[in-house]
Amino acid sequence: SDAAESTAAAAMDLDLKKLRQRLTGDLDTIILKCLRKTPDRRYASAAELSDDIERYLGGQPVKARPNTLGYRAQRFVRRHKLGTAAAAVILVLLIGGVIGIAWQGLVAARERDRAQLEARKAERVAEFLGGLFEAANPTTQGAGQLTVRELLDIGEERIHRELAGEPEVRLEMLELIANSYGALGQTDRAIAMGEEVVEGRQRVMPDDELGMASALTSLAGSYNSRGDYEQGERLLQEAMALLERNDAVDSAEAGMTWRYLGVVQGSTGLDELGEQSHRRAMEIWRQAGRPDFEAGEMSNVSGMLEALGRHEEALELKQESLRILTDYYGPEHPVVATVRNNIAYTLHNMGDYEPAEALYREALAINERLLGDNSDVVADNLTNLGRLLMDQGRYEEADPHVRRAAAIRTAINEPTHFHRIAAEINLASLQLELGEVDEAIVAYRSALERFEVLVGPTHNATARVQCLLGIALHRSGQLAESERLLQQALKTQVDNNAPDSHSEATRRGLEDLLREQGRTAEADEIAAASKSIAES
């Protein structure tokens, strides 16, 4: 607000005009480059944009305008180091949202007569980011130690208040905020805002079909994050129909749509279709000259290959992805650390534990240095490291990592977020091995209740938790309920053609339960079925 800006200006011994120049002028150059009409004048990747923001925050000349921006940014940083450091954290977390605007620029660039609107978008994006800088600055009255979520809430309120008369700009900014909420793991909030964007585009910009395809794709990504793949697929099919109508299914605009479609297919057991979709996205990014996106798609393809049991192929593709991304970003970057984590995951699945552990720990250390101790990426790293240690029976060593991952997810994700539930399930599995059976049962029941609501009672994810809860109940002596859950899980897994590893765990749990009760013939039948599957 003007009052807050005046307070900040007085505290820094600046007039209001000069303060606004400092908050938005330097950012204008960066954001305008995101939204330039021609692709060769925009940032080629998230890496370049992230690097320029980091250079700005570090007082170095930015590539967008090296002759003057570095000097102005350097003066700001020297006088307000603490506020700038806080804003650095915010902007790293918001980078996914800013890239969403850059991606939208690919669509908007097709309409020459929208130049004035594009300039307005750039101005508003810069004002929004400048407002976040103001809120993060310790000299701003009442700023305190604002969280990123609080800063996003401020941004959302400003959009609704200041852009009510500019619906097109308002929708672009809401999509940025929605993507940013999603990046923070606030999936329900991202979905609510994404629905608002889609509804608004239908009403305000019905002829901008590529823009609608982009909005539908972003919303589908949020539903995917929540584990609602049915809704995600429906939205993606709508987006794909719009792309086909505009002869754009192989254009850069379609890259993310193919990517998210591959995620849906892979997550619902359609691994071969998922591989095809990710390969199509990979080719789109190759043709668009986006090696960072192409390499990211390589990792997605490798995930499908692993699900199909083609571990060696998956490992080779991930290693190629690591080579490309290391050349592109440098070795000390969260994206590179993620690929290291993914390679470790493949080695882990192949039983090559020692190099997998080294890579897991290396990725964790890099992300802790760059992203802080409580990011969702760090939680993923901790989860994977904890699972590796558990698979080796090193439960006491796994304990702090698994508990910390669950604590991070509890702090940053809603109770219905898929990754939060997964982290709680992982902790319950550890508790079971440590003899904390009652605690494990409580956690499994809670996870099962949420999965039944999120994805339904006959989903593979629900069946997996039924299996785990059934095994825990067996250990606590609750045999009748244990058998009921294991039988129900096995039926779902067979009906859905679930991965053999999942159904095998359920069969093994059921066989153990039956043998303990002296029901040898039934147990032998289960064992024979398991052997037949293993040999096929």
N, C-alpha and C positions, 0 to 999 in steps of 0.2 A: 504494500500500500504506500501512498505518498507519505503518510505520517511515519511509517517505519523507515522509508528511505531518508526522510529528513533527519530522523534520529541518528541513523547510521552516518549520514553526511556530517552532522555536527560532531559526532564522536571522532571522525577521522579528519576533521578540519578541512572539509571539502564542501564546495557548493553542490547543490542537488544535481545540476547538469553534469558536473565532472564525475560525480559518483555514478550516475547512470552510464556515462561513457565507459567507466572502468568495469562496471558489472556486465554490460552487454556489448560494447564495441568490439572487444577482442573476440568474443564468442561469435559475433555476427559473421566474421570471416570464415570461421570453421563451419558453422551451420549453413551458410550460403553455399559453400563448396559441396556440402551434402546434397543440396537441392538444385544444383546446376542442371540445365536442360540436357546437355550432352554427356554421355557416360564417361568419356575420356577426361572431362573436367571435374568429375566428382571423385571422391575417395574410392579407390578400387576395392577396398575391403574394410571390414571392421577393424582390422589391425592398424591400417593407416589412420583412420579416424581416432582410434584409441591412442595411438602414438602422438598425434598432434595435440590431443587434450592433455596428455601427460606432459608433453613438452611445454605447453602453455602453463600448466600448474607448476612445473619445475623451473620456470623462468627462462626457458630456452626459446630461441626463435622457432616459430611453427612453420611447417612447410606450406601451409595455405597462403601465408603472406610474410615471408621471412624478413623483409626489409624494415617493417615498422612494428609488427605485432610483438616480436620478442622484447623490444625495448619497453613497450607499454606494460606487457605482462610482468616483466622483471621488476618494474617499479611496484606493481601491485603486490607481488609475492614478498618483496623485501619488507613492506609495511604491514602485511597481514598474513604471516606465515601460518598461524594456527587455523585461521578461517579457511585458508586455501587448502591446508591438509585435510580438513574435514570435508571440503567440497570434493577433493580428489576421490575420497572413498565413495561419496555419493555418485559421482560421475562414472566411476568404474562400474557400479551396480546398475546405472541407468544406460549403459552403453548399448545394451540390447534394444532398448526403446528408441534411442537415437538412430540406430541402424534401421529400425523399422521405418522411420521417416525417410532415410536414404533410399530404402527399397521402394517406398511409395513414390519417390522421385522418378523411378524408372517408368512408372505408369503415367504420372503427371506430365512428363516430358513429351508425351505424344500430342499434347494439345498446345499449339503455339499461342493461342489467344488467352492462355491462362497465366501469362507472365506476371500480371499484377497480383493475382492470387498467390502465385509462388513466392513473390517478394513478401507478401503479407505473412505467409506461413513462416518464412525464414525469420522475419522480424519477431513473430510471436514465439517461435522456438527459442530465439536468443533471449527474449524477455523472460521466458519461463526459466531457462537455465540461470539467467542473471538473478532471478528471484531466489533460486536455490542457493546461489552464492551469498546473497544477502542474508538469508536465514541461517546459513552455516557460519557467518562471520560473528565472532564473539563480541564485537563491538555493537552489534545490533541489539536494541533493547528487547529483553525477554527471549532472546534466541536460545540461550542455555545450550544443553547438549541434545539437540534434536536428533531423532532417529531418522533413517531414510524413509521409513513408512510415514512418519509425521510430515516430512518434506513433500512427499508425493501427495498427501492429503491436502497440504497447502496449495500445491500446484493444481489439483483437481478443483478446489474451491475457486481459485482464480479464473480457471477456464470457464466455469459456469457463470461466474459473476461478470467477467470482462468481455467474453466473446459471445454473449447471447445474441447479439445482432449480426454476427459473422458465422453462420452455421457451417460453412465449408471448412473454414480455418478451425473452428471449434471441434469438428469431427476428426480432423487430422491430429490435433493436439490430444484429444481423448484417446485415440488409438496409441499414441506414444505413451501416455500414462498407463493405459491398460497393459501394454507390453512390459512396462517397467514393473508394475505390480506382479505380473507373471514371473519376471526375472527374480523377484524377491520371494517367490513361493506363495504369494497371496493369490491363489488360483481362483477362489470364489469371487474376489473383487475384480480380478482380470476378466472373468467371464461376464460379470454384470456389466462392466464398462464395454466389453466387446459386443455384447448384445445391443447396448445403447448405440454404439457406432454403426452396426449393421442396420438397425431400425432407422437411424438418422439418414444413412446413405440412401436407403430405399425411398425415403420421403423427400430429401433435399436434392440428391444427385442420382436420380434413377437411370440416367443415360450413361453414367460412368461405370461401365460394366467391369473394366479391369480393376478399378478402385474397389468395387464391391468384391471381386474375386480375392483381392488382397485382404480385405477386412474379414471375409469368411474364413480364409486360410489362417489368419492370426487367431481368430476365435476358436477354430478347430484345434490349434496348437494348445490353447488353454484347456480345452476339454480333454485332450490327450493327456496333459499333465495331471489331470484329476482322475485319470483312468477310465473316463467315459468314452470309450473308443467308438461305440455305436453312434453317438451324437457327433463325435469328431469326423467319422466317415461320412455321415450325411452332409455335413457342412462342406467337406472337401469335394464331394461329388457335385454339389451346387457350384462351388468355385470352378471345378474342372469344366462343367457345362458352359459357364461364361467364357472361360479361356478358349474352349473349342469354337464357340460362336464368333469369337474375335480372331480366330486363326493364330492363337498364342500358346498352344499347349507345349511347344518346344522353345518358347521365348524365356528370357530371364525372369519375367514376371511369374512364370509357372514353376520355377525351381523349388520354391518353398512348398508349393502345393504337392508336388511329387514327393518331396522329402517327408512331409507329415503323413501323406498317404502310405508311404513305406513304413512309417512308425506304427500306424494303425494295423497294417497287414502283419507286420512282425509280431505285434503284441497280441494278436488274435490267432496265432498259429499258422498264418499264411506266409511262411518264411520265403518260399520261392517267389511269390508275387511281391513280397517286400523287397527282396533282392532286386527284382526287375525295376521297381519304382525308384529305389535308391540309385541304381545304375543310370536310369534315365535322368535323374536330377544331377548326377555326377557329370554326365555328358553336357547337360545344359550349362553348368558352371564352367566346364572346360571351354565350351564355345564362347562363353561370355568373358573369358579371360580372368576368371576368379579362382586362382589356385588355392586360396584359403578355403573357399566353400567346396571346391572339388575335393580337397583333402579331407574335409569334414565328412563329405559323403562317402569317401572311401572307408572311413571308420564305421559308418552306418551299414554299408554293404558287408563289411567284415563281420558285423554282429549277426547278420542274416546267415552268413556262411557258417558261423559257429553254431547257430541253432540247427543247421543242417548237418552238423558233425564234420564240417570241412575245416578243421582247426589250422592246418598248415597253410591253406590258402588265406585264411583270415589273418594269420600272423604276418604273412608276406605283405598283404595289403595295408595293414596297420603300420608296418615298418616303413613302407613307402609314404604313407600319410605323414609319419613323423619326420621323414627327411624333407618333404615339401614344406611343412609348417615350421620346422626349425630354420630353414633357409628364409622363410617369409617373415617370421616374427622374431627370430633369435631364440636361444635356448631357454631364457628366463621369461616365460610367458605362460599365463594360465591355460591357453589353448594347447600349447605344447605339453604342459604338465598333464592335461587331460588325456592326450594321446598316449603318453607314457603309462598313465593309469590303465588305459584300454589294452595296451600291449601286456601289461602285468596281468590283466584279467584273463587274457587268452592263455598265457603261460600257466596261470593258476588252474584253469580248466584242463590243461594238458598234463597237470601234475608236476610241472617244473617249478617247485615252490621257492627255491632259493633266489633265482633271478627275479621271480615275480615279487617277492617280498622287497627286494632292493628297489625295484621300480615303484612299487606302491609307496614306499617311504620317501623316495625322491620326489614323487609327484606331490605328496602331502606337504613336504617341507617347502617346496616352491609356492604352492597355493597359500600356505599359511603366511609366508613372507609377503606375497603380493595382494592377497585378498583379506587377510586377517584371520583370526581364529574361529570365527563363527559364521562363515559363509556356507551356502548349500553345497558348493563344490568341495569344500573341506569335509563336510559331513559325508559326502559320497566316498571320498578318499579314506576316511576313517572306517566307514562301513566295509569297504573292500578289504582293507588291511585286517580288520577284525575277523572277517569271514575266513581269510587265509589262515590266520592263526588258529581259529576254531577247527578248521579242516585238518589241522595237524595235531589236534588235541591240546593245544597250548592255551587253555581256557583262561588261566589267570593273566597271561600276557594280553589276551584279547579284551579282557574286561574293561580297562579304562577307555580303549578306543571305541568299543561298541556303545558303552554308556554315554560317552561324550557325543557320539554321532546322534544318538536318540535325543539328547538334551538340546543339541543345536536345532534339530528338526522340530522339536516341541516349541522352541522359542521363535522360529521363523515361519513355520507352516501352520495352516489351519488343521484341525483334527481330521478333516476329510481328505487332506492332500495325500496322494498315493505314496510319495517318498517318506512322509512322516509315518504312515502306517507300516511301510516296509521296514523302517528303522526300528519301530517298536516290536515288530515280529522278530527281527534279528536279535534284539535284546532278550526277548522271551526265550528264544532258542538257546542263548548263552545261559540264561538263568536256569533253564532245565538241566543243562549239563553241569552247572555248579550246585545242583541240588535244591534250588529255589523253586520247587515245583508249583506251589500255590501261587506265587507271583507270576510265573509263566502262564498258568491257566487263566488268570485274570486278564493278562495282556492279550493272549490269543483270543479270548472271548470278545474283548473290545474290538480287536482288529476284524474279527469275523462279522460282527454286527455292522461295522462300517462298510465292509466289502459287499455285504448282502444288499445294502442300500445303494452303494455306488455303482456296482456292475451287475448285480442280480445274484440269486442263489445258485444258478447253474453255470457260472463263469469259472474258468480254470483257476483264476486267482482265488476265488472263494473256496474252491475245492482244495487248493493247496493249504489254506489256513485250517480247513476242516480236518485235513490229514494231521497237521501239526498239533492241533488241539486234541484230536483223538489219541495221539501217541502220549501227550502229556497226561490226559485223563487215565490212560492205562497205567502209567507210573504211579498215579495217586490212588489206584484201586477202584476207580469208577468205570467198571468194565462195560456195563450196558450202554451207557452214553458213548463210550469210546468206540464200541463196535458200530453203533448207529452212524456216527460221524464218518468213520473209515469206510463203511459200505456206501454211504451217500457220496463221499468224495470219489471213490473208485468208479462209481456209476457215471458221475459227471465227466471224469477224465476219459473214460472209455468212449462215452457218447461224443465228446468234443475232440477226440483224437489228440489228447494232450501229449506233451513231450514224454518220452518213455521214462526219463529220469524221475518225473513227478509221479507217474502211475506206479513205477517200481517202488518208490518210497512208501506209497500207500499200501501196496500189496505186502511189502515186508512188515509194515506195522500191523496189518490185519493178520498175517500169518503168525506173528509172535503172539498176538492176543489169543488166537484160536488154540495154539499149542499149549499155552498156559492153562487154558480151560479143559485140556484133554480132548479137544475136538480134532483129532489127528487127521481124519479123512478130509475134512474141509480145509485144513491147513495144507495138506499135501496137494490138493487141487489148486490152491493159490500158488504154491511153489512151482507146480508144473506149468502153470500159465506164465509165470515170470521167466522160467527157463526157456519156454518157447519163444517169448518175445526177444530175449537176449540172443537167441541163436538165429533169429530171422534177419 
